[in-house]
Amino acid sequence: MNSTGLAVEALGLRKRYGEKEALAGIDLRVPWGSVRGLLGPNGAGKTTTVQALTTLRRFDAGSATVAGFDVRREPARVRARIGLVGQSAAVDEVLGGAQNLALFGRLYHLDRATARRRADELLEQFGLADAGRKPVGTYSGGMRRRLDLAASLILAPPVLFLDEPTTGLDPRGRNEVWQSIRELAAAGTTVLLTTQYLEEADQLCDQISLIDEGRVIAEGSPGELKARLDRDYIAVVVRDADSVSAAAEIVGRLAVAIPEIDAERRVITAPVRNSVGGLTDVVRALGDARIEAEDIALRRPTLDEVFLHLTGNERSIEEVAA
């Protein structure tokens, strides 16, 4: 057993599929009780990392411990201490929610009475008690994913892996799952989740590992990663569509990069280093040019802009993921 004090530790994980190197030396250190996000586009190596750490796929090189046990040498002990929610629902749509959870309990070798009791506890915990006897086929997408989360927690594992848990959900369903994850983290569960949704990582994660081409290219809190750009962004919405070009020329003179122009929405966006001074200069210059602005706002960089800056990729995370 490893005694590093980390819930998850991976050092130099490598995995190759033929000519493709899916993992090119992944390093991760996830403290107990935290929420770590693996953020990156499709094909970056997120799911392969989760599969390696949860014993579902052997890695070619490197080492890993989960919940204090060596993934390669002690896979059964690792599996006994983790929960996993994959990208596809694991529940039966014909059975009710309570029947699904009781079935999972029996598969985990709980006796019948304990499995039923645990099912009722989890239905209550995830706000599904009223729907517990209804067939899962009648559930909304968010309810099904919450039931998936509940099924992964039958034995109350200390470490929970979530592989893109909200893919395909509408905003309401996504928010339902987010709230459940927050509650689990608040109760002390260590969560490692993969996502290609920037807002999801921003909302849920204490720390983010930004992944591209099988490597961790940056780590930190959402705020720390954004601070690496050393710039904020000014967004100007002009009232008159005929003023867009002139406004973009003014903003461009005061910015540190070429502005982005959305002519249809009459929006000009550009990065500035001296955020308050830059905002003041833009307001003054637009006034001098008699260009009326409908709105002017200052914002922090997005995680997508951090990704683009660090990788030089022409496409953003969500564009690559689409």
N, C-alpha and C positions, 0 to 999 in steps of 0.2 A: 504493500500500500504506500502511495505517495503522500508526503506530509507538507506540501508546499503551501497549504492554506488557500489554494485556488480550486474553484469548482470545475473549471475546464482549463487544461493546459496542453497546447499543441506546439511542437517544435519541429520545424522543417518538414512538414507533411508534403509528400509528393505522390502524385498519381498520374499515370499515363494510360491513355486508351489508344493503342496503335501509335500513330504519328502525333497525336494531340496530347499535350501535357495539360491535364485538367487542373492539377495542383502543382505549383512550381516552388514549393518551400513555404507553406503557410505557417505562420506563428500566431498563436492566440494565448492570451492569459486573461481568464474571466474570474473575477473575485466572487466569492459566495454572496448571495443576496442581491446581485446586480442584474440589469437587463442589458445584454450586449446584442447589437445589431450587426449583421453581415450585410452590407449594402453594396449592390453592384448590378450591372445589367445581366441579362440572360447569357449563360455561357461563361460567366466570370469565375465559377468554381464554388459558388455558395452551397448548392445542394450536395455536391461531391464532398465538401467539407463536413456537412452534417452527417452524411452517410458514413463517412470514415469515423467520426467521433461516436456514433451510435452503434458501431460494430456491424453495420449493414454492408459495408464495402471495405475490403482490405486495402490499406495504403502501401505504396511501394517502398517508401523510405520515411524516416522521421520517427517521432514518438509522440504519444498522447496519453494523458490521464483524464478521467472524468469521475467526479465524485471521489477522488482519491485513489482510483484503481486504474491499472494499466490497461488500455484499450486492447492491445494486442495479446497480452498474456492472461488477462482476467476478464474476458468479454462477458461471462455470465454475471459476474459481480457488477459490472458496469450496467448491464441491461436491467438488473434488479433495482437500480437507483435512478433510472431516468424515465421520463415520459417523452413521447414523440408524436407530433401531429404533422403528417405529411401534406403534400399539396392536394391529394385526393381524399375525399371523405371516406372514413373507415367504418361508418355505421350502416346498419341494415335499414332500408327505407320502409320495409313492410312491418317490422317490429316497432313498438312504441319506444319512447326515450328511456323509460324505466327498464323495459325488457332488454334493450341494448346494453345499458350499463350493468345490469345484473349478469348478462351473458359475459361481458368482459371480466367481471369479478370472478365468475366461475373459471374462466380461462386462466386467471391469475391464481387459481387454486384456493379461493375463498370458499367457505361452506355456504350453502344456499341462503341461510338467514343473514349472514354477514354481508353477502353480495347484495341482497335486497336492501339492507340497511344503508350500505355505502352508496347504492344507487340513489336512494331517497335523499341522502345528505348532499350529493353532488347536484342533483336536480334543483334543490333549494339554493345551493351556493351559486349556481349559474342562472338563476331566474327562470328555470324551466319546469318548476313543480306543477303549474297549471296545465302544461302540455305533456306531462310525463306519460300519460296513458294513450296519447294520440299517436298514430303511425308517423314515423319520421318523414315519410313522403309528403306529409301536409305541412312540414316546417318550412319557414323561410330560410334563405341562405345563411343569414347570421345565426339563426337558431341551430342549424345543423353544425356550423363550425363551433359554436359554444358546446354542443353535445360532444363533438370530437375532442375539444379541450377536456371536458369532464371525463371522457373515457380514458384519456392519457393519464389521469390523476387518480385512478382507482386505488393505487397503493401509496398515494401521497408522495411521489418521488421528489427528492430535493432539487433535481435539475430537470428542466423542461426544454426540449428542442422544438421549435416551431419553424417549419419550412414554408415560407410565403403563406401565412395563415389566412390572409384576407383576399387572396387572388380571386377575382370574379365576383366579389360581393359588391352590392350597391352601397352608397355612403352610409345608410342607416345600419346595414349589416356589419360594415366595417367598424363603425363606432361601437356597436355592441361587443364585438370581439376585442377591440382596444380596451374597453372598460373591464372586461374579464381578465385580460392580461395585466392591467394595472393592479387589480385586486390581488391576483396571484403574487405579483412582485411585492406588494405591500405586506403580504403575509409571510414573506421570506423565501419564496421559491426563486431559484436562480434561473433566468430565462435567456436562452440564446435563440435569436430569431433571424431568419433570412428574409430579405425584402428587396423589392425593386421600387417600392413606393417611398419617395423622399419624405412626404409628410408623416408616414408611418414611423420611419426612423426618428424623425424629429420629435414626434409626440411620445414615443414609448421608451427610447433607449437612453440609458445613462452614458454609455460609451458606444461608439460605432467603429467597426473595422471596415474601411472602404476597400473593396476587392475588385481587381481587374486582371484578367488573363492569369488567374491562378495564384496571384500574389496579393498580400496586404500592402497597399500603397500609402495608406495613412490611417492613423488611429487617433481617437480623442472623443471628447464630448461633442455634441452638435455645435455648441458655441465655440469650442476650441478649433474645430475643423474650419468653421466659417472665418474665424479670425486669421487663419493662415493666408487668406487672400489679401489682407491688409488694405481692404477697400470696402466702401459701401456703394449702394446703387441709388441713383436719382431717377425717378420716373415722372415724366411730364405728360399730362394730357392737355392738348390744346383745344380750344373751343371750336376753331374754324379749321376744317380739313385743308384749306388752301395755305394754312400757316405751318403745316407739318415740316416741309423741307427747310424753311427758314429757321424754325425752332430747332430742328436737328443740327443745323449748321452751328447755331449758337451753343447748344449743349456740347457738341463735339469739340469746340474750341476750349471748353472748360473741363473736359473729361480726360481720363487717362487711357481711353481706348475708343474705337469707333462706336458710336451709338447704334443700338438696335431700333429699328423703326417698324411700328405696326400701323400702317397708313389707314387701314380700315377702322381701327379703334382710336386713331389719332394719338398714339402713345409713343414717346421717345424714351428709351432707357439707356443709361450709361453709367459706368463705374467712376467713382471719384475717391481720392484718398483723404482729402480734408473734408469730411462729410458735412459739418455745419457750415464751414466757409464755402464749400462748393455749392451747397444749397442756396446760400445767400447770394453768391455770384450769379447763379442761374436765374433766380428771381429778379435780380436787378437788371441783368442783360435782356431778359424777355420784356421787362417793363420799358427799358430804353428803346427797344425795337417795336413797341406797341403791339406785342403779340399777347393775346389774352389766354391765360392758362385756366382750364377748368379744374385741374387738380395738380399738385406737385407733392411728391412723397419721397421720403428717404427710407430705404430698407437695407437690412443686412443681406449678404450673399446667401443663395440657396445651396444646399448640399450638391445639387446638380452642377452649379457653377464651380464649386470646389472640385468636383470630379473632372470637369472639362479642363480646369486649370492644371490639375496634377497629371492628367494623362495626355493632354494635347489632342484628345479625341474630338473629332468634328461633330460627333453626335452625343447627345446627353444620355443619361442612364435610362430615362423613360422612353426615349426614342429607340435606343438599342433594344429595350425590353418589349417594345410594341410588336 
